[in-house]
Amino acid sequence: MSTLSIENISMRFDLPNGSHVQALQDVGLTLNTGELLSILGPSGCGKTTLLNILAGFLAPTQGQITLNGARVNGPGAERGMVFQQGALFEWMSVRDNVSFGPRMAGQREAQWKGTVDHLLDVVGLRDFKDKSVYELSGGMQQRVALARCLANEPDVILMDEPLGALDALTREKMQGLVLKLWKETGKTIILITHSVEEALLLGERLLVMAPRPGRIHREYHLPFAEMGVQQDLRSVKKHPEFAARREEILSMIWDMEEEIMGRSAEATA
Amino acid sequence: MIALSVYLAIFIGSFVLIRIGLRRWRARHDFTSLKTVTFGDESAVRPDRAASIISVVTIFLIWGAFTGSKWAPVHVPGPFLGDTQFTFTVEAPDGTRDDATVFARVQPVGESAATPDVPPNAGFAQDDAVTVAAMRSSLVIWDENDAINRTDGARVVAVEGQAVAPGATVNTQAGDVTLTARGTLNFAPAKGMQMEPIWLPAPETVLARAGEIAATGYQNFTLWEHLGWSLYRVIAGFALGALVGIPLGYAMGLSDWFRGWFDPIVEFMRPVPPLALIPLVIIWAGIGEAGKIILLFLAALWIMTIAARSGVSGVAIAKVHAAYSLGASKWQILRHVIVPNSLPEIFTGARVAMGVCWGTVVAAELVAAEKGAGMMIMVASRFQLTDVVIMGIILIGIIGYAIDILMRIAEKWLVPWKGRI
C-alpha cells in the first residue's frame, strides 16, 4: 500500500517590495494508492503551487511530502505529471514521446515496446505513432501526454488542468478516458481543475481550496467517479445529487471570490 | 535624374499593364485570392513574381541603355563621334579681326585617328585641326600656325560669332568651347548621356571580364581561388565561433555564475562592429589567414552565444518539468530537450552570423589580403578596372544570397517543427 502524505505544508516567500506572500498554509492530506483526488478553488488559492510542490519543482517552507515513507526532494519518475499543454517534445514522434521515460531509464526497445504499443492502443493513437506531435490536434496531444506519463509507470499521477485547453466535446471524451485509465491502472491521481463539473466527475475525493492564504476549505467524498466508470458521463451529470453538489460548490466559490473582491476593495479604499 | 524617371515610368507602366491589363489571365483561385482585406494582412501579401522578373530586367535594361550595351534595344544618346568644326574670331592688336575654323575629329577612347588636314586660308588667323577622344576634351593652341599670335597680342574675341571673355564657355553644335584664362580654346565634344566605361562598363563587358578571369585568373589566383578562400575563411571563422559560442550560450542559459560572468563581456562585445576590430586584429595577428579567421571568429562568436542563450531561455518550462518528472537526468534534459528546443534560435543566429561573417570577410580583404573576393575588387579599383569591381560585387552578392538559401534549406530539414509549436 503506497501512501502519499502531505504533512502540514506551508509556503511563504518574499516579494521584491519587501512584503511576502503566504501561498499555502498548513495543508495536510493523506492519499492511498488508487485514490482519485480533484482539487478545485478560485484562482490564487495555491492549487498549482501545491501540485508543483508534490511534483518536487518547488520546495515548501514548512512541512514535507512523503511517498511510501520516503521524503520527496525534487522531481522524480515515481510522480508523473500531465501539463495543461505545450509539454510534449515537438522534435520527437508520438512514439518517441510516449517511450521517453523508459528510454531515459536506459531500457531497450524490446523492454518498452509492449507497454508503449498497448498505451497507444488505449488512447487510440496506434495509427498516429509515427506522426510528429505538432501534426496532431489538441485533444490527441493530451492523449499523447497521458500515455507518456503512464508509460513511465509512476506511483502517482499529477495533472495540472490537463483538459483546460480543450474544447467542450473533446474535453468530455477525455474525462471518460481519464476515468477509464484510472480504473484500469489503479494509479493514484491528483487532478487540478477550474471546472466544478470536472472536479465532481473526476474526484473520488474533492478538495475545495480557499485563497489568501491558500488552505484547504472543505473536503468531499463523492460517488460520481465510480458511477462514471460504469455509465455514460452525461447520465452521471443528470443525477440529482450531482446537480445539488455542483450548486453547493459553485456558490461556495462565488462567496470566496466575493470575499476577495471585498477585501481588495477595502485595501484600495 | 533621367535614369530615375525611366525607372519610375517602367515601375508604374508595368504595374498598370500587368496588374490591370492582364488581370483576367492571371486570376488565381486559391484561398488567399478570396481575401478582400489585403491591405494590412501581411499573410495575404505574396510577392508578384512577374514584378520580380521585370524588376531585374529593368535594372539590366537601364544599365545597358546608359552604357551603350549591345544587349539593350534602346540607348540614351551616346557621345559624339566623327568630324565636326566650329569657328572663332581673333582680334589683332591693331583691332583687325579675322575668322578661322577648328576642324575636330572625335574618336572612341583608346583609338587613334589622323588629324584632319587643314588647307591654308587667307587672313592672319589660320584654321586649326585637333583630335579628341570621346568624352574627353582637348586644348586648341589656335595661334601656333598664325601670323600674329598671342605673344603679339592677338586674342580670341568670339566663338561661332558669340563674344567670349576668358573663362567663358560657348555651347556650339560641335560641343562646348571654353576660352581659357591663358587665351587658348578648350574643346569638349558633346558627351551625350551615356556613362563612360571607366565609371560604369556595359553588362556584356562585365560578363566578358568574368569569363576572362574565370579562365586566366586575376592577381596570381584564379577566380575560384579568390572566392574559395573568402568562403573558406567565412566557414572556418563561423565554425570556430559556433563551436565556442553555442556551448558558452548554453552555459549562460543554464548557470547563474556563467550568466553573471559573461554577461558584461557579451553585452559589451555585441554592439562592437567586427569591422572596428580589423585594425587591432591586424596589429596582433597580421594580415594572414590567422588574422582573418580570428576576426570572423569574433564576428560569429557573440551572435552564436546570444542565439544559444535565448534558445535555452526559450524552452517552455513545462517541457523541462515534464522531462524531470519522466526521470530524465540533467545531461539527458540537455541533450533531448534543451538542445533540440534551441535549434530554431540557433539557426536564426547562424543565418545572421553567416551574413555578418560574409560582409566582414570582404571588408577585411579590402583592407589587406593576398587573395579573396574583397582583395580582388580592391586591387581592381586601384587600376580603375571598374568591370572587375562590378563583377566582384555581383559575385559577392550571389554567394551571400546562396549561403542564406542553403541555411534556410538546412533549417527546414533539421527543424521541421519551427513556428508550429
Interface residues (C-beta under 8 A of the other chain):
Chain A: A55 G56 F57 G74 P75 G76 A77 R79 G80 M81 F83 Q84 Q85 G86 A87 L88 F89 E90 W91 F100 G101 M104 A105 S132 Y134 A145 R148 C149 N152 P154 L158
Chain B: A316 A318 K319 H321 A322 A323 Y324 S325 L326 G327 A328 S329 Q332 H336 V337 P340 N341 L343 V415 P416 W417 R420 I421
